[in-house]
Amino acid sequence: MAITLTVTSKGQITLRKEVLSHLGVRPGDKLDIDLLADGRMQLRPKRGTSAAAVFGMLVKPQRSLSVEEISEIAASGWAGEE
């Protein structure tokens, strides 16, 4: 099955959903491209850590504060205490 893509004036192409689905990639995933000697290229998904996993590492679990604790923090903030 041949799929024709158009090159923009900026030299970019957009891969269609069926191509991305065939490769098994989602938004945020990366692709590896090998430029072959005969003017062709080989495109494949880059395996490894996904963007979602990286952003998940930034989240630090915190315990929930009680209403009393929130009130104390707010009151000390208004009073200029740290």
Secondary structure, DSSP 8 states (H G I E B T S, - for coil): --------TTS-----HHHHHHHT--TT--EEEEE-TTS-EEEEE--S--HHHHHHHT--------HHHHHHHHHHHHTT--
